[in-house]
Amino acid sequence: MHSIPERVSELFGSSGNSFLISLYFLAPIKEELLYRGFLLNRLCTIVGFWPAAIVSSAIFALGHRNPFSAFLSGIWLSTLYSPTLGGSLVFPIMIHMIHNITSNMLSLPKGFFF
């Protein structure tokens, strides 16, 4: 039996652990800071919340494997970030991390864990 880091290293080489850290933790922080913290905030001052959420989510979706799903996730993450809920990026970042972890775990090759 191999541990998860060993299996990741088998699939991605010696950079496997760095890849997972980046995918699961750094990417959500970077993306939420950029798309919600910066872009959504700027657009809100110009066009209001919902148009800003739609535009920022559409741009967010362009860099993902499943743009439709990413767009819907972007709308949801925008509402979690909205000023009516305090305007904190903590919840969108946490949800984004959980989403990346679970969706990637579900798409791993058969036998990845055992």
Backbone bond lengths (Angstrom), bond angles and torsions (degrees), N, CA, C in turn:
res aa  C-N    CA-C-N  psi(-1)  N-CA   C-N-CA  omega(-1)  CA-C   N-CA-C  phi
1 M - - - 1.448 - - 1.519 109.34 -
2 H 1.313 114.60 137.83 1.461 120.79 179.03 1.521 109.40 -107.97
3 S 1.330 115.48 147.83 1.459 119.28 174.09 1.525 108.73 -76.98
4 I 1.318 116.83 164.73 1.464 120.85 179.90 1.528 111.26 -58.15
5 P 1.362 119.89 -47.42 1.470 118.21 178.12 1.525 113.29 -58.79
6 E 1.349 118.04 -35.35 1.462 120.61 178.21 1.523 110.82 -65.78
7 R 1.336 116.79 -41.42 1.468 121.14 179.69 1.527 110.55 -67.38
8 V 1.327 117.04 -38.70 1.459 120.82 177.30 1.522 109.54 -63.53
9 S 1.331 116.48 -43.21 1.461 120.24 178.46 1.520 111.27 -62.39
10 E 1.342 117.38 -35.67 1.459 120.85 177.30 1.527 110.55 -63.37
11 L 1.329 116.22 -40.78 1.459 120.01 -177.09 1.520 112.94 -79.05
12 F 1.337 117.06 -40.32 1.464 120.89 -171.88 1.519 113.60 -111.90
13 G 1.315 118.21 2.71 1.458 120.83 -178.36 1.518 110.66 81.85
14 S 1.314 115.85 -164.33 1.470 120.25 -175.32 1.517 112.59 -67.20
15 S 1.317 117.46 -16.24 1.469 120.06 179.92 1.528 111.80 -89.28
16 G 1.326 118.32 10.47 1.459 121.90 -176.50 1.511 114.03 -57.71
17 N 1.335 117.14 -45.10 1.459 119.29 -179.07 1.524 111.04 -66.38
18 S 1.317 117.26 -39.19 1.462 121.01 177.34 1.519 110.46 -63.64
19 F 1.331 115.52 -39.01 1.460 120.26 177.95 1.525 110.95 -60.93
20 L 1.335 117.33 -47.08 1.458 120.37 -179.26 1.524 111.93 -65.22
21 I 1.322 117.27 -42.52 1.463 120.17 178.12 1.519 110.02 -59.53
22 S 1.324 116.34 -43.75 1.461 120.46 179.34 1.523 111.20 -64.84
23 L 1.325 117.11 -46.86 1.461 122.05 -177.88 1.522 112.04 -64.56
24 Y 1.310 116.80 -46.60 1.462 120.71 -172.88 1.518 114.16 -84.24
25 F 1.316 118.34 -30.06 1.460 119.35 -172.24 1.523 114.36 -120.13
26 L 1.311 117.83 -47.95 1.461 119.50 -174.99 1.528 112.72 -75.64
27 A 1.315 117.80 -41.39 1.466 120.77 -179.63 1.531 112.10 -60.42
28 P 1.340 119.45 -47.20 1.464 118.08 178.00 1.534 113.39 -61.29
29 I 1.318 116.99 -38.40 1.469 119.26 178.76 1.523 109.65 -64.25
30 K 1.330 116.26 -48.47 1.472 121.16 -179.76 1.527 111.00 -61.08
31 E 1.327 116.57 -47.12 1.462 119.92 -177.01 1.523 111.99 -66.64
32 E 1.319 117.88 -41.19 1.463 119.49 179.84 1.528 111.69 -68.32
33 L 1.320 116.99 -38.48 1.467 119.57 175.87 1.531 110.41 -61.98
34 L 1.324 116.72 -42.24 1.464 120.85 -177.88 1.532 112.22 -73.93
35 Y 1.334 117.06 -55.58 1.465 120.38 -170.90 1.524 114.13 -80.29
36 R 1.294 118.68 -36.56 1.466 120.87 178.12 1.536 110.81 -96.68
37 G 1.324 116.84 -51.98 1.456 120.65 -175.19 1.517 113.86 -64.49
38 F 1.330 117.22 -39.44 1.459 120.26 -178.23 1.529 112.00 -100.90
39 L 1.347 116.77 -64.09 1.462 121.19 -171.76 1.528 112.56 -63.55
40 L 1.316 117.62 -50.09 1.461 120.42 -179.60 1.526 110.77 -60.61
41 N 1.323 116.96 -44.17 1.471 119.97 178.57 1.515 111.69 -58.43
42 R 1.322 116.68 -47.68 1.475 120.65 -178.86 1.520 111.13 -62.56
43 L 1.325 116.02 -46.66 1.460 119.24 -178.57 1.522 112.45 -66.28
44 C 1.330 117.27 -33.92 1.473 120.66 178.57 1.521 111.62 -58.65
45 T 1.321 116.84 -37.80 1.467 119.86 -179.48 1.527 111.78 -69.75
46 I 1.332 116.73 -19.77 1.462 120.70 -177.63 1.525 112.26 -98.01
47 V 1.347 116.95 -47.61 1.472 119.89 -171.21 1.530 114.23 -120.33
48 G 1.312 119.22 -3.13 1.455 121.08 -177.30 1.521 111.53 94.44
49 F 1.339 115.51 171.18 1.464 120.13 -171.06 1.523 114.13 -65.01
50 W 1.352 118.64 -55.63 1.470 119.22 -171.74 1.520 113.75 -65.70
51 P 1.332 119.66 -45.05 1.471 117.35 174.69 1.535 112.13 -61.16
52 A 1.325 116.64 -38.26 1.469 120.71 178.40 1.522 110.93 -64.67
53 A 1.327 116.96 -40.14 1.467 120.91 178.83 1.525 110.42 -64.51
54 I 1.319 117.38 -40.63 1.466 121.32 179.96 1.530 110.87 -65.66
55 V 1.330 116.80 -46.96 1.470 120.21 -178.48 1.522 111.25 -66.38
56 S 1.335 117.35 -47.18 1.474 119.70 -178.82 1.526 111.05 -65.40
57 S 1.325 117.38 -34.98 1.465 120.79 177.97 1.524 111.68 -69.84
58 A 1.329 116.47 -36.18 1.468 120.15 177.65 1.532 110.29 -65.79
59 I 1.318 116.82 -41.84 1.467 120.23 178.11 1.527 109.89 -66.99
60 F 1.333 116.98 -41.14 1.461 122.84 176.04 1.531 110.22 -57.68
61 A 1.319 117.35 -41.28 1.472 122.38 -176.49 1.524 112.85 -66.88
62 L 1.311 117.26 -27.76 1.469 120.33 -176.28 1.525 112.94 -61.74
63 G 1.323 118.03 -26.30 1.453 120.92 -177.81 1.511 114.86 -97.77
64 H 1.320 117.59 19.49 1.467 120.48 -176.50 1.520 111.70 -123.02
65 R 1.340 115.38 156.62 1.473 122.14 -178.45 1.519 112.26 -61.64
66 N 1.316 117.51 -38.93 1.456 122.22 -179.63 1.531 107.60 -117.95
67 P 1.335 117.73 89.84 1.465 120.39 -173.94 1.533 114.13 -59.66
68 F 1.332 117.94 -37.38 1.468 119.25 -179.09 1.523 110.79 -64.65
69 S 1.316 116.79 -47.00 1.460 121.33 178.33 1.528 110.78 -63.26
70 A 1.330 116.55 -41.69 1.465 120.43 179.28 1.525 110.83 -64.87
71 F 1.339 117.24 -37.35 1.462 120.49 177.34 1.523 110.63 -61.99
72 L 1.332 116.74 -48.30 1.467 120.06 179.32 1.534 110.98 -62.62
73 S 1.331 116.06 -40.54 1.467 120.02 176.63 1.522 110.27 -62.42
74 G 1.333 116.53 -39.78 1.458 120.87 178.44 1.518 112.49 -61.49
75 I 1.326 116.40 -40.87 1.477 120.46 176.96 1.523 109.44 -62.60
76 W 1.333 116.02 -46.58 1.467 120.33 -179.23 1.528 111.02 -62.96
77 L 1.328 116.85 -45.18 1.466 120.37 179.10 1.525 110.91 -64.19
78 S 1.326 117.06 -34.42 1.468 120.48 176.98 1.514 111.07 -64.91
79 T 1.333 116.74 -41.52 1.466 118.54 179.05 1.524 111.21 -68.07
80 L 1.326 117.40 -33.33 1.468 119.63 175.32 1.521 111.56 -65.44
81 Y 1.319 115.89 -31.20 1.458 121.29 -179.34 1.529 112.32 -85.66
82 S 1.304 118.24 -16.82 1.466 122.08 -170.59 1.526 112.23 -50.63
83 P 1.310 116.37 150.21 1.468 121.46 -179.70 1.527 113.52 -56.78
84 T 1.340 118.00 -26.19 1.459 119.76 179.54 1.526 111.61 -66.92
85 L 1.342 116.81 -21.11 1.462 120.80 176.46 1.519 111.60 -104.40
86 G 1.320 116.53 15.44 1.453 120.51 175.23 1.520 114.98 103.56
87 G 1.307 118.21 -10.50 1.449 121.31 177.22 1.519 114.78 65.46
88 S 1.321 117.59 29.56 1.462 120.92 179.61 1.527 109.87 -96.15
89 L 1.324 116.30 140.22 1.457 121.10 176.94 1.531 113.13 -83.82
90 V 1.314 117.44 -2.71 1.466 120.42 -176.85 1.530 111.32 -59.93
91 F 1.328 118.14 -50.12 1.466 120.10 -178.44 1.523 112.67 -65.86
92 P 1.335 119.68 -47.19 1.465 117.81 177.53 1.530 113.15 -60.11
93 I 1.324 117.81 -38.85 1.467 120.19 178.94 1.525 110.36 -64.59
94 M 1.324 117.13 -45.28 1.468 120.44 -179.66 1.527 111.13 -63.21
95 I 1.334 117.10 -45.80 1.464 121.07 179.84 1.527 109.95 -63.75
96 H 1.323 116.95 -40.79 1.467 121.35 179.08 1.527 110.27 -62.46
97 M 1.333 117.58 -42.67 1.464 121.11 177.69 1.524 111.31 -62.43
98 I 1.321 116.19 -46.96 1.464 120.95 179.77 1.533 109.91 -60.98
99 H 1.317 116.84 -42.68 1.462 121.14 178.97 1.529 110.68 -60.87
100 N 1.335 117.11 -47.98 1.466 119.95 -179.76 1.522 111.75 -61.00
101 I 1.313 116.51 -43.14 1.464 120.24 -179.19 1.518 110.83 -64.00
102 T 1.334 116.90 -51.36 1.467 119.38 -176.27 1.519 112.29 -68.20
103 S 1.325 118.04 -43.08 1.468 118.52 -177.97 1.516 111.40 -67.09
104 N 1.315 117.92 -35.52 1.459 119.60 178.69 1.516 112.06 -76.25
105 M 1.315 118.29 -33.39 1.462 120.40 176.00 1.521 110.20 -64.95
106 L 1.336 116.90 -37.21 1.463 119.98 -179.47 1.519 112.39 -72.41
107 S 1.333 117.06 -21.98 1.461 119.04 -178.42 1.532 113.17 -101.46
108 L 1.312 117.77 8.20 1.466 120.71 178.41 1.530 110.23 -69.83
109 P 1.303 116.73 153.94 1.471 119.65 -178.94 1.540 112.15 -60.16
110 K 1.324 115.01 150.62 1.466 121.01 178.09 1.531 107.74 -58.33
111 G 1.321 115.76 135.27 1.451 120.62 179.36 1.512 114.16 84.65
112 F 1.329 117.96 7.49 1.454 121.50 -177.90 1.530 111.19 -61.48
113 F 1.325 116.75 -40.66 1.457 120.10 -176.50 1.523 113.69 -88.98
114 F 1.328 117.51 -25.79 1.462 120.11 -175.02 1.510 111.70 -129.16
